[in-house]
């Protein structure tokens, strides 16, 4: 940058032959137009460089303000939730849960094929009632059970 800046200050004082010679030397035959344009408009490069130097702390200030904001906290929570979701989707637990659900659906399908829809509903309902202790023989006690 420093070399090009110094060259740009003297560019107007050079002859066309000197400019062509320097352009080819610095940029080659195929990039000569780019080099000539850069030298003719080097003030834009100076302004861009000055802006970059003067704004060095502004990005840090913006980052500090952002990290103290509610949006930052929400974004962090969202990122952690996404990470958890990916881990959960890759886990064997979720795969096992899906396989169990698939097996249960296969069993219900087989019951419907063999018993029809009403028979299946009675079978499933009876299984649920039995599991909850509301079966038909709920009030019958086993003969070995004695109350005192």
C-alpha positions in Angstrom: 0.0 0.0 0.0 2.7 2.4 1.0 4.6 1.9 -2.3 1.4 2.3 -4.4 0.5 5.4 -2.4 3.9 7.0 -3.0 3.7 6.1 -6.7 0.1 7.5 -7.0 1.3 10.9 -5.7 3.9 11.0 -8.6 1.7 9.3 -11.2 0.5 12.5 -12.8 4.1 13.8 -13.2 5.1 10.7 -15.2 5.1 10.6 -19.0 2.8 8.1 -20.9 5.8 5.9 -21.7 6.9 5.8 -18.0 3.4 5.0 -16.9 3.1 2.2 -19.5 6.4 0.8 -18.5 5.6 0.9 -14.8 2.2 -0.6 -15.4 3.5 -3.5 -17.3 6.3 -4.0 -14.8 4.0 -4.0 -11.8 0.8 -5.6 -13.2 1.8 -7.5 -16.3 0.4 -7.2 -19.8 -3.1 -8.5 -18.9 -3.7 -6.5 -15.7 -2.4 -3.2 -17.0 -5.8 -1.6 -17.2 -6.5 -2.5 -13.6 -3.2 -0.9 -12.5 -3.8 2.2 -14.5 -7.2 2.6 -13.1 -5.9 2.1 -9.6 -3.3 4.8 -10.0 -5.7 7.3 -11.5 -8.2 6.7 -8.7 -5.9 6.0 -5.7 -7.7 8.6 -3.6 -10.6 6.1 -3.2 -8.0 3.5 -1.8 -6.7 6.2 0.6 -10.3 6.9 1.9 -11.0 3.2 2.3 -7.9 2.7 4.2 -8.5 5.6 6.5 -12.0 4.5 7.1 -10.7 1.0 8.0 -8.2 2.4 10.5 -10.7 4.7 12.1 -13.4 2.1 12.5 -11.2 -0.5 14.2 -12.9 -0.2 17.6 -16.5 0.2 16.3 -16.9 -3.5 15.5 -15.7 -4.4 19.0 -18.2 -1.9 20.5 -21.0 -3.3 18.5 -20.1 -6.8 19.5 -20.0 -5.8 23.2 -23.4 -4.2 22.9 -24.8 -7.2 21.2 -23.4 -9.7 23.8 -25.2 -7.7 26.6 -28.5 -7.6 24.8 -31.6 -9.9 25.2 -31.3 -10.9 21.6 -27.9 -12.3 22.2 -29.2 -14.5 25.1 -32.1 -15.6 22.9 -29.8 -16.5 20.1 -27.5 -18.5 22.4 -30.6 -20.4 23.8 -31.7 -21.1 20.2 -28.3 -22.4 19.2 -28.2 -24.7 22.3 -31.7 -26.0 21.5 -30.6 -26.7 17.9 -27.6 -28.5 19.2 -29.7 -30.6 21.6 -32.2 -31.4 18.8 -29.4 -32.6 16.5 -28.0 -34.7 19.3 -31.4 -36.1 20.2 -32.2 -36.9 16.6 -28.9 -38.8 16.3 -29.4 -40.6 19.5 -30.3 -44.3 19.9 -33.1 -43.4 22.3 -35.1 -41.6 19.7 -34.4 -44.3 17.1 -35.6 -46.9 19.7 -38.7 -44.9 20.4 -39.6 -44.8 16.7 -38.9 -48.5 16.3 -41.2 -49.3 19.2 -43.9 -47.1 17.7 -43.5 -48.9 14.4 -43.7 -52.3 16.1 -46.9 -51.3 17.9 -48.5 -50.1 14.7 -47.6 -53.4 13.0 -49.2 -55.3 15.9 -52.4 -53.2 15.7 -52.5 -53.7 11.9 -52.2 -57.5 12.3 -55.0 -57.5 14.9 -57.3 -55.6 12.6 -56.5 -58.0 9.8 -57.3 -61.0 11.9 -60.1 -59.8 14.2 -61.6 -56.8 12.3 -61.9 -53.3 13.8 -64.4 -54.1 16.6 -62.4 -57.1 17.8 -59.3 -55.1 17.9 -60.9 -52.2 19.8 -62.2 -54.7 22.4 -58.8 -56.4 22.7 -56.9 -53.1 23.1 -59.6 -51.7 25.4 -59.5 -54.9 27.5 -55.7 -54.8 27.7 -55.8 -51.2 28.9 -58.5 -51.8 31.4 -56.6 -54.9 32.7 -53.5 -52.9 33.0 -55.3 -50.2 35.1 -56.9 -52.8 37.3 -60.4 -52.3 36.0 -60.9 -55.8 34.4 -64.1 -57.8 34.6 -63.0 -59.9 37.5 -61.9 -57.0 39.7 -64.1 -58.0 42.6 -63.2 -61.7 42.7 -60.6 -62.6 45.2 -58.2 -65.4 44.9 -59.0 -68.4 47.1 -55.7 -68.2 49.0 -56.3 -64.6 49.9 -57.9 -64.3 53.3 -59.0 -61.2 55.1 -58.9 -60.9 58.9 
